[in-house]
Amino acid sequence: MQGRQDQGNDPWGRPSSSSDPNLSPKFLSLSTSETGQYRILRNPDEGTSKHKAIRETISQRTSEMRAIPKRPPTMARIEIPPEVPRAPRPQRTHVPAQTLHKILLIIAGIIVVLGIFAGVIGYFLASGINNSTGPSATTTNFLEALADQDYTQVYKDLGPAVTIRLSPDQFIQQAKSQDQCHGIVKNYAEVANSAQNLNNGQTYTYDYTITRAKIAKPYVMQITLQRDPNDNSWKVSDYGTDLGPSQPTACHK
């Protein structure tokens, strides 16, 4: 197939060498139209203001970036980081199960023994305190009521060993007779180291020096106390013959 003969003679059929420096063969494109004419196309990057703004922004940011400082020539380069010394991990002491079991048994045995020992000591201390303070308190209350001539209260401090022999009226008559004969009780004092513990703490005795108003010479009264089985309190079981001097003397008026 032969081409058109006049195609090469037409001015539009030849690529023109434009005097415009902005026009070059790389900006030309062959048209697909049926006319066969060439159409000049300019570079699209240079034809829009949007692309110009982007290029200016990139150029500005690039100029604002800080330059990376260079390594001084005298600085030594370290290829491998130095090792950091670490403290050794403490080693656990392994205790055999059998040995640990024996240790626990020994500790438990010591605790049990100490508990029993403390309980026994506490019991004896409590018993000693109760036995010493109970009888002594009853004796003091008995003599104080006698000095105050409160005969009803004195009778309440007496135990069955006395009350079985004397009724309240008989005891009051006996106490009044001693007060009339020898005078009322003016003073009483416990004799030093006279307290005695008898029958494994079931009986106590105290010696008291009694001073009455009508006699010049004091006399000693021994008071015996026993535990009452009814209310477990301490009661006076014996106070001598008749609350007076052990040696019979004439009444003083």
C-alpha positions as CSV (number, residue, x, y, z in Angstrom):
1,M,0.0,0.0,0.0
2,Q,1.3,3.3,-1.1
3,G,1.0,6.4,1.0
4,R,-0.1,9.8,-0.1
5,Q,2.3,11.4,-2.5
6,D,1.7,14.9,-1.4
7,Q,2.1,14.1,2.2
8,G,5.7,15.1,2.5
9,N,5.3,18.4,0.6
10,D,2.7,19.8,3.0
11,P,4.0,22.2,5.6
12,W,2.0,20.6,8.3
13,G,3.3,17.3,7.5
14,R,6.9,18.2,8.4
15,P,8.1,18.7,11.9
16,S,8.9,22.4,12.1
17,S,11.9,23.7,13.9
18,S,10.3,26.3,16.0
19,S,12.1,29.4,16.9
20,D,10.4,29.2,20.3
21,P,13.0,27.7,22.8
22,N,10.2,26.3,24.9
23,L,9.1,24.1,22.1
24,S,11.1,20.9,21.5
25,P,10.4,17.5,20.0
26,K,9.7,16.0,23.4
27,F,6.8,18.3,23.9
28,L,5.2,17.3,20.6
29,S,2.6,14.6,20.2
30,L,1.0,13.1,17.2
31,S,-2.7,13.7,17.0
32,T,-5.1,10.8,16.4
33,S,-7.5,12.9,14.4
34,E,-8.2,12.0,10.8
35,T,-6.7,15.2,9.5
36,G,-3.2,13.9,10.3
37,Q,-2.2,17.2,11.7
38,Y,0.3,17.6,14.6
39,R,-0.8,19.3,17.8
40,I,1.7,20.9,20.2
41,L,1.3,19.9,23.9
42,R,3.2,21.7,26.6
43,N,4.6,20.0,29.8
44,P,1.7,19.6,32.3
45,D,4.0,20.2,35.3
46,E,4.7,23.7,34.1
47,G,1.2,24.6,33.2
48,T,-0.5,24.5,36.7
49,S,-0.1,26.8,39.6
50,K,-0.9,23.9,42.0
51,H,2.2,22.0,41.1
52,K,4.4,25.2,41.4
53,A,3.2,25.7,45.0
54,I,4.0,22.1,45.9
55,R,7.5,22.4,44.5
56,E,8.1,25.7,46.4
57,T,6.9,24.1,49.7
58,I,9.3,21.1,49.2
59,S,12.2,23.4,48.4
60,Q,11.5,25.5,51.5
61,R,11.3,22.5,53.8
62,T,14.4,21.0,52.4
63,S,16.3,24.2,53.0
64,E,15.0,24.4,56.6
65,M,16.3,20.9,57.6
66,R,19.3,20.9,60.0
67,A,22.5,19.5,58.6
68,I,23.8,16.3,60.2
69,P,27.0,17.0,62.2
70,K,30.0,15.2,61.1
71,R,32.0,12.9,63.3
72,P,35.2,14.4,64.7
73,P,38.2,12.8,63.1
74,T,39.8,12.1,66.6
75,M,36.8,10.3,68.0
76,A,37.3,6.6,68.3
77,R,34.7,4.3,66.8
78,I,33.2,1.7,69.2
79,E,32.1,-1.4,67.3
80,I,31.0,-3.5,70.3
81,P,29.3,-1.9,73.4
82,P,31.1,-2.6,76.7
83,E,29.7,-5.2,79.0
84,V,27.9,-4.1,82.2
85,P,28.9,-6.2,85.2
86,R,25.9,-7.7,86.9
87,A,25.6,-8.8,90.6
88,P,25.4,-12.5,91.0
89,R,22.0,-13.9,91.7
90,P,21.7,-15.3,95.3
91,Q,21.7,-19.0,95.5
92,R,18.8,-20.6,97.5
93,T,19.8,-23.0,100.3
94,H,17.9,-26.2,99.8
95,V,16.7,-27.7,103.0
96,P,15.8,-31.4,102.8
97,A,12.1,-32.1,103.7
98,Q,13.1,-34.6,106.4
99,T,15.3,-32.0,108.2
100,L,12.6,-29.3,107.9
101,H,10.1,-31.7,109.4
102,K,12.3,-32.4,112.4
103,I,12.9,-28.7,113.0
104,L,9.2,-28.0,113.0
105,L,8.6,-30.8,115.5
106,I,11.3,-29.5,117.8
107,I,9.8,-26.0,117.7
108,A,6.3,-27.3,118.4
109,G,7.5,-29.3,121.3
110,I,9.3,-26.3,122.8
111,I,6.1,-24.2,122.5
112,V,4.0,-26.9,124.2
113,V,6.5,-27.2,127.1
114,L,6.6,-23.5,127.6
115,G,2.8,-23.3,127.5
116,I,2.5,-26.0,130.2
117,F,5.1,-24.4,132.3
118,A,3.5,-21.0,132.1
119,G,0.1,-22.5,132.9
120,V,1.4,-24.2,136.1
121,I,3.2,-21.1,137.3
122,G,0.1,-19.0,136.6
123,Y,-2.1,-21.5,138.5
124,F,0.1,-21.5,141.6
125,L,0.5,-17.7,141.5
126,A,-3.3,-17.2,141.2
127,S,-4.0,-19.7,144.0
128,G,-1.4,-18.1,146.3
129,I,-2.8,-14.6,145.7
130,N,-6.4,-15.7,146.3
131,N,-5.5,-17.8,149.3
132,S,-3.4,-15.0,150.9
133,T,-5.6,-12.0,150.1
134,G,-8.9,-13.8,150.8
135,P,-8.2,-14.9,154.4
136,S,-6.3,-11.7,155.2
137,A,-9.2,-9.6,153.9
138,T,-11.7,-11.5,156.0
139,T,-9.6,-11.2,159.1
140,T,-9.3,-7.4,158.6
141,N,-13.0,-7.0,158.1
142,F,-13.8,-9.1,161.2
143,L,-11.6,-7.0,163.5
144,E,-12.8,-3.7,162.0
145,A,-16.4,-4.6,162.5
146,L,-15.6,-5.6,166.1
147,A,-13.9,-2.3,166.8
148,D,-17.0,-0.5,165.3
149,Q,-19.3,-2.6,167.6
150,D,-21.0,-3.8,164.4
151,Y,-21.8,-7.2,165.9
152,T,-24.2,-8.3,163.1
153,Q,-21.3,-7.9,160.6
154,V,-18.9,-9.7,162.9
155,Y,-21.3,-12.6,163.0
156,K,-21.5,-12.7,159.2
157,D,-17.7,-13.3,159.1
158,L,-18.0,-16.4,161.3
159,G,-17.9,-19.9,159.8
160,P,-20.1,-23.0,160.5
161,A,-17.6,-24.2,163.2
162,V,-18.7,-21.2,165.3
163,T,-22.3,-20.5,164.2
164,I,-23.2,-24.1,165.0
165,R,-22.4,-23.4,168.6
166,L,-23.6,-19.8,168.9
167,S,-26.7,-18.1,167.7
168,P,-26.6,-14.5,166.6
169,D,-28.0,-13.3,169.9
170,Q,-25.6,-15.4,171.9
171,F,-22.6,-14.1,170.0
172,I,-23.8,-10.5,170.3
173,Q,-24.2,-10.9,174.1
174,Q,-20.7,-12.3,174.3
175,A,-19.2,-9.4,172.3
176,K,-21.0,-6.8,174.3
177,S,-19.9,-8.4,177.6
178,Q,-16.2,-8.1,176.6
179,D,-16.6,-4.5,175.5
180,Q,-18.2,-3.6,178.9
181,C,-15.7,-5.6,180.9
182,H,-12.4,-4.7,179.1
183,G,-13.5,-1.8,177.0
184,I,-14.0,-1.5,173.2
185,V,-11.2,-2.4,170.8
186,K,-9.1,0.7,170.2
187,N,-6.4,-0.8,168.1
188,Y,-5.3,-4.1,166.4
189,A,-2.1,-5.0,164.5
190,E,-0.9,-8.2,162.9
191,V,2.1,-9.9,164.5
192,A,4.9,-10.0,162.0
193,N,5.5,-13.4,160.3
194,S,2.6,-15.0,162.2
195,A,0.5,-16.1,159.2
196,Q,0.5,-19.8,158.6
197,N,-0.8,-21.9,155.7
198,L,-2.2,-25.2,156.9
199,N,-3.9,-28.2,155.1
200,N,-2.5,-27.3,151.7
201,G,-4.0,-23.8,151.7
202,Q,-7.4,-24.8,153.2
203,T,-6.7,-23.3,156.6
204,Y,-4.9,-20.0,157.6
205,T,-4.1,-18.6,161.0
206,Y,-3.1,-15.0,162.0
207,D,-2.0,-13.6,165.3
208,Y,-3.2,-10.0,166.1
209,T,-2.3,-7.8,169.0
210,I,-5.5,-6.4,170.4
211,T,-5.6,-3.2,172.5
212,R,-8.8,-2.4,174.5
213,A,-9.8,0.8,176.2
214,K,-10.0,-0.5,179.8
215,I,-6.8,-2.6,180.0
216,A,-3.3,-1.2,179.7
217,K,-1.6,-4.3,178.4
218,P,-2.5,-5.6,174.9
219,Y,-3.2,-9.3,174.4
220,V,-2.8,-11.6,171.4
221,M,-5.8,-13.1,169.6
222,Q,-5.2,-16.0,167.2
223,I,-7.8,-16.0,164.4
224,T,-8.3,-19.2,162.3
225,L,-10.0,-19.1,158.9
226,Q,-11.3,-21.9,156.7
227,R,-12.9,-22.0,153.3
228,D,-16.7,-22.2,153.4
229,P,-17.9,-25.2,151.3
230,N,-21.2,-23.4,150.5
231,D,-19.9,-20.3,148.7
232,N,-16.1,-21.0,148.7
233,S,-15.5,-17.8,150.8
234,W,-13.2,-17.5,153.8
235,K,-14.8,-17.6,157.2
236,V,-13.5,-17.3,160.8
237,S,-13.6,-20.8,162.4
238,D,-11.9,-19.9,165.7
239,Y,-11.0,-16.6,167.6
240,G,-10.2,-17.9,171.0
241,T,-12.5,-18.3,174.0
242,D,-14.7,-15.2,174.1
243,L,-13.0,-12.4,172.1
244,G,-11.1,-11.3,175.3
245,P,-7.8,-12.0,176.9
246,S,-6.7,-15.6,176.9
247,Q,-6.0,-15.3,180.7
248,P,-9.1,-14.5,182.7
249,T,-8.9,-11.1,184.4
250,A,-11.3,-9.1,186.5
251,C,-13.6,-6.7,184.7
252,H,-12.6,-3.0,184.8
253,K,-15.2,-0.5,185.5
